[in-house]
Amino acid sequence: MNQIMLIYFAVLAAALLVYYIVPKRYKWIVLLSFSFAFYVIISRYLVVFVLTTSLSVYLAARFFIKNEAEDADEVLKIKRKKKNKAAIVLVVTFNLLLLGFLKYYNFLGDTFNSIISATGAKFRFPFLKLALPLGISFYTLTAIGYLTDVYRKKYSAEKNFFKVCLFLCFFPQILEGPICRYDQSGKALFEGNAAGYDRFVFGLQRILWGLFKKMVVADRLFMLVNTVFSDPAQYSGIASLLVIVCYTVQLYADFSGFIDIALGSAELFGVKLPENFRQPFFAKSAQEFWQRWHITLGAWLKEYVFYSVALSPKVLSFSAKIKKRWKNHFTKMIPTALALLAVWICNGIWHGPEWKYIVYGLYYFVIIFISMMFEPLFKKLYKKIKVDPNNKVLNALRHVRTIVIILIGETIFGANTLGDAFMILGSLFRPYHGSVFSLGLDWQEFVIAFVGVAIMFVVGVLKERKVDIRAAISAKVLLLRWAPYLSMIVFIALFGAYGEFYSVVPFIYGGF
């Protein structure tokens, strides 16, 4: 377990102790204090950036409310709307520029330098050593979502600046999300919750499950993944296939593992954060996969990017002109196509300052858009040949097709470079003459990894069948209730990938 997570659990334990001692009205202050403490310990002076974002959206949201409260005639109402629009554009632009400069300046500078050098010019953008504030990609989206919702009058602006700070930097979600809306978690953060046995047990269950995914599965598979990704030219065939599958499972176990820890930690305080995964590998299409994977990012992009582009006057006007000349299914899809393109470019860029992430986003855009474009044709085809589109064989084929799409996508996402990704994918059809047990895992490690993945799969199947596993365990008698908990603790203690033979592996999405 890395140092950040050790600090995280120390802060969590201390926060719980104080939270359930102080009176109800001070509980939110405890959460704020420990959230700031955690942030300062990890990022030190960079806390100024999250405070700056908090202050900017707080002042803008309060401005909206004050502006709306003024008595005015119709002319003044129009002026107020213009002022509000100018304010939200200014604050959103400011925060995006802040994120863009800190996270993407060197990437853009390097790209422009390559272009400039081709022209023979001597000017170069200097490389800057920039520190990235903890969770900036997550809290920036959360802040923009909050401000946009207040602007759209979905709810009123929070009057207390420090409550806005808590909403944006609540320590269980600052590292990797989930990305929350104010109406999802704000009230629970501020109201102060009494201790509850079931809530406490459920929270600890969730944390334990997250640790199992991370320490037993993700960190063990990292050994194989790191071996091949570090020098992909040396591997092919079964080795390439193994790294593709293992990285996809590692990424899921790593990211969803931390989300389990975050949700379980929040549950200990009586705060329910939104789910971020829903058995994504059971999806039957790429579109459905993204409705089950990183759900809160997808929901954010849909709410604040997709609809903003699809319903913008310029896009609607352009679409109307095209449809006057060519009225068919394809021209009707123009607003959707432009909005989807914006969503997937944003999705790719959000993940990091590398071309592989942009290609990753465009990869899913092409697949999802083609699927949407040709959906009516497939419906007509099924009807013509009298085939039930939901029969078991077709559904099984859709599952296989989707898994292949996911594996290719995650290879682009996870390889060190875009060239490495294509090298790995291209080497699949060349034989590998080495031993699979020389890829970083011996046969015992493979067995442990397989058992861990099998347990995750069984749990996924049960959840897909709407079985409430935690409630079912809690309903058992004391001995049967605690047997799974103790077994999981023993399993993690015995088979967790930690100690002198293993690398300390940070959470993958912690880097975003």
N, C-alpha and C positions, 0 to 999 in steps of 0.2 A: 504494500500500500504506500502511495507516495506521500510526501510531507504535507501537501495541501489537504489531503483527506484526513490525515492524523489531526491537523489543526481543526478541520471541520468538525470532527467528532468530539474533540475537546470543547469547542465552542458550543456544540449542540448539548452536551451533557451539562455544562455550566448554565446555559440559557434555560434549560428545562428546570433545573433546581431553583433558580431565581424566579422564573415565570410563575411557578405554582406556589411561591411563598408570598409574593407581593399582592396587594389588593387588586381587584378586577380592573379598576380605572387606570392602573399603571402598567398593566401587562403589555400593552402595545409599545410602551416606552422601553420595556425590557427587550422586546424583539428588535426594536430600532437600535438600541445600544449595542447588542451583541452582533447585529448585522453590520453596523459600522466598525465594530472591533474586528470582526472577521475580515472585512474589506481592507482595513488599514494594516492588519498583520500581513496580509498577502500582497497588497498593492501599494502600501504606504501612502506617499503623497499623491498618487494617482486617484485617490478618493475625490480629489477636486473635480475630476471630470464627471463622475456620477452626480455630484452636488450641483455642478453647472447645468447638467441636463435636467435634473429635478427642478431647479430654480426657474429655468426657461419655460418648461411646460406648466409649472405652477402659476407663474405670472401671466402667461398667455391665457390659460384656462380661466383665471380670475378676471382677466380683461374681458373675455367673452361675456361672463355673467354680469359684470358691471355695465358693459356696453348695452346689453339687452335690457337692463333694468331702467335705462333712461326713458323718460316720456318723450315721445317723438311722433311726428306725423309721417306720412308715407315717404316723403322725400328724405327725411332723416333716417328712416328705417333702411332705405337703400344705402345711404352713407354708412350706417352701422354695419351692414352686411359686407360692404367693401373693406371697412376697417378690420372686421373679423377675418375676412379672407386674407388680407395682407398680413395680419398677425400670424395666422397659422402657416402661411407660406414661408414667412421669415423664420419662424422658430423651427419648423420641420427642416428647412434648408440648412439652417445653422447646425442642427444636430447631425444631419446626414453629412455635411461637410466635415464636421468634427470626426465622425466615424471614418469617413473617406480618407481624410488626411492621415490619421493615425494608423489605419489598417492598410490603405491602398497606395499611399504616396510613392513608396519605393517601387512597387509593382508598375504603376503607371509611368514613373520616371524612367525605369529601365526600358519599358516598351517604347517610350518616346525617344530615348537615347538611341535605341536600335534603328528607329526610323530616321532620326537626324543624321546618324553616322553614315547611312546609305546615301545621303545627299552631299556628304563631304564637309558639312558644317562642323565647326569646332565646339559649339555650345553643348553643354551637358547638364542635365539635372543632377545635382549632387545627391549621393546616398546619405540618408539621415538615420541615425540610430534612435529609433522611436520606440518607446515603451507602450505596450498595449494595456489599457485598464482592464481589470477583471470583468468579464461578462459584458463588454461594451456592445457586442452584436445583439445580445439578448435584451439588455435594459434599454437600448436605443429604440428597438422595435416596440417594446412595451410602452415607452414614453410617448412615441408617435401615435400608437393606438389609443392611449388614454386621451391625448389632446384632440385627436380626430373625433372620438366619441363625444367629448364635451362640445366640440364645435357643431356636431350634428344633433346635439341636444338629446343624446341617448340617456345621459344622466348629468347631474349637476357637478360643477367643479368642487373638488375637495378644498375646504377652507383652511386646513392646517398644513403648512408647508412640510412639516416633519412627517406627517402621515403619507404625503406623496413620496417622500424619501424612502419610507419603509416599504411602500408598495413597489418601488423600483429596485430596491436592493435587499429585499428579504433574503437572508443568507442561504436557505436551502435551494433557492431557484436561481441565484445569481451566477453560478458556475456554468450550467448547461440548460437553463430553463426548468420547466416549460414556460413559454411565453404567455403571460396571463392578461386577460382584460380586467379592468378595474371592477366590473360588476361580478366577476368570478371569485375574486379573493379579497378585495378591499375590506368588505364588511367584517369578514372572519378575522382578518389581521388586527382590526381595531377594537372589536367588541370585548375581547378578553374572555377566554373559555375556562370553565372549571375542569378539574381533573376527571377523567373517566376511564374505568378499567378496560372496557372494550376498545375504546379509541386508542389507548396506550398499547394494548396487545396487537391491534391491527397495524399500528404504526411500526412497531418493532418487527412484526412479520414481514412487512413490506421492505424494511431496511435489510433484513436478513436475506430476503430473496434477491435484492439488488446486489448484495455482497457476494452471494453465490454466483450470480451471472458474471460479475466482474472478475472475482478472484479465482474461481474454479475453471470457468470457460474462456472468457475474453483474454485474460493475461496468459493463460497456457497456450492458446492458439496464436498469440502474438509471437511466440518463439519461432513457429514455423513461418508465419507471415513475414516476419522481419528477415529471416534467413533468405527467402526467395526474393522479396522486394528489394533487398540490398544489392543483389546482383542477378537480375532476371535473365541476363544473357546466358547464364550457366545452366538454366533449367528449361525443361520442355515437358510435353506430354502429361503424364500423371502428376508430376510436380507442379506444373502450371495450373492444372485443374484443381489440385488440392489447395493451392494458395488462393485461387479465386473463390472457392467455396468457403475456406476457413476465414478469409478476410471478411466476407459478407456476414458470416455468423459472429465473428469477433466484434465487428462494428455494431451489430444489433445487440449482442450481449453487453458490450461496453456502454453504449448510449442508453439503452433501455434499463440497464443495471443502475446507472446513476439516477435516471428518472425515478426508478423505484425507491432509491435512497432518499431523493428529494421529496417525493410524495409522502413516504413514510415519516420522514422528519417533520414535515408540515402537519401531518395528521396527529403527531404527538402534542402539538399546540392547538389542535382543534381546527386547523386550517385545511380546507380541501382544495388542492390545486388540480387543474384539468389534466386528464390523461393525455399522454403523448404517443402511445402505441396501442394498437388493437390487432394483435396477431397478423402482422403485415404479410407474412409468407403464405397466408391462406388466400391472398387476393387472386382474382381471376383476370385482372388486367393491370396495366401500368397505372392507369388512372385510379383504380381502386387501391392499389398499393400505396399511393400517396395520400389516400384518404385514411390509411391505417398507420402510416409511418410519419413521424415528426408532425403529428396532427396539428399542434398549435402553430407551427410555422406555416403549414398549408392554410390553416384557417385565417391567419394574419394576412398572408399574401392574397387570398381570395377576397377578404373584406376590404383591404386598403389599397391593393394594386389592381386586381382583376376588375372589380366593379368600377373603380375610378377611371380605368382606361376604357373599358367596354361601354360605359355610359357617358363618356366625355362628349361634349357637343361636336368637337372636331372629328372624332372617330365616327360618330353617328351620321354627320353630314357627308363625310367621305363615303361611307357605306351606302347611304341613300343614293348618291350619284352613280355609284357602280351598279346598284340594283336596278336603276332605271334603264340601263343599257343591257344588262344580262341578269335576268331574274331566275335564279336557280338555287339549289341547296348550297353550292359552293360560295356564291356571293353573299348569301345570308350568314355565312360563317365568318365574314370579314371582321366584325367587332370582336367575336370570340377569338379569332386567330391572333389579332393584334394584342388583345388582353393576355392571352396565354403566352405569347412571346415575351411580353413584359414580365409576367410572373416568373417564367423559367430563367430569364436572364438575371432577374433579381435573386432568384433562388441560388443560381450558380455563384454569382458575385458575393452573396451573403456568406457563403461557406468559406471563402478565402481569396487572397490576392494571387491566384494562379490561373493560367489558361485552362488547366484540366477541369477546374470547377465550372468555368463558363461552358466548356464543351459538354460537361456532365449535364448542366441545365438544358442546353440546346438538344442534347440526345433525348431527354424525356419530352421536350416540347414536340419534336418531330414525331416521336412514337405516339404520343397522346393525340396530337392533332390529326395525324393520318387515321387513327382509329375512329375519331369523331367524324371525320369527313366521309369515311366509307361505311359507317354504321348503317345508314339507310339502304345502301346497296346489298349489304349482307342480310339485312332483314328481308328484303325482296327475294334474295336467293334462297334463303331458308324456306320462305313461303312457297316459292315456285317448285322446289324439289321436295316439299312436304316433310321437312325435318324440324323437330322440336329443338329450338336454339338452346334450350336449357337441359338437354339430355345429359346423362352421366358421362358419356364418352367425350362430348364436346367440352364439358366443364373440366374434365381431366386434362384434355389437351390445352385448354386455356391456362390451367394451373402450370403446366410444364412450360408453355410459352412465356408466361409471366416470370417464372423463376429464371429462365434463360436471360430475359431482358434485365432482370434485377442483377444477375451475376455480372453481366457485361457492364452495366452502369456502375456497380460498386468497384469494379476493377479500374475503371476510369477515375473514380473518386479516390481510391486508396493508393494507387501506384505513385511512386515518388515523382514521376513526370508523365506527361501525356505520351511521350515516346515509349516509356517503360510499359505503359498500359497496353499499347498496340503490340509491343514486343511479346508480352505475356499472352495476349489473346491469339496472336499469330503463331505462337509456339505450341499451341494445344495439339496440333496434328502431327508434331514431330515426336518420335519415341524418346523416352527418358531411360538412360541405361544405369542410373545410380539407384541407390536404395532409398525408399521413402522414409526410412528411419534415420537418414542422415540429414534431414531437413530441419532439425531443431527439436524434434520430438522422438523419443524412443517408443517402443511398443507399449510400455506401461503408461506413458504420457498420452498416447493415442487412446488407450482404453479409458483413462480418466476423462479425457475430453469427450469421447463418444458417450459415456454415461451421463456427463453433464448436459450435453446437447439433447440426449434422449429424454432426460427429466424436463428440460425446457419445452421439448416438443409435446410431451404428455400434458403438461400444464396448459400449453397453448390449445391443444385439442379440447380439453375440458372447458376452458374459457370460451372457445368458439362455440361450444355447445351450451353456453349460458350457465355453466355450473359455477356457483359462487364458492370457490375453494376455501377462502378464509372463513366464511360463515359456516361452511360444512365442518371444518376442523373445530371451530369454536363451539359447535353444538355437541361435540363428543364429550364423554366423561373425562375427568382430569387426566388420567393416565394416557388415554388415546389422544387427548388434545395436545399434551406436551411432548409426546413421542416424536412427531414430525419436527417440532422446533429444535429439540435436542439433537435429533439425527442430522439436521441441517447444520447446526453449530459444529458438531463433530466432523461432518463431511468437509466443511470449509477449513477447519483447523488441520485436518489430515491431508487434504488434497488441494488446498488453495495454493496458487502459484506465487509463493513468496519465499524469502530466504536467500541464502548466498548463491544458489544455483539459478535464480530467476532475476530478470531485469525488473526494475521499478517502472511500471507503465502508467503514465498519466492518462486520464480520461480523454478519449479522442476528441469529443466535442468541446472539451475545455479549451481547446486551441482556437475555437471560432468566436 
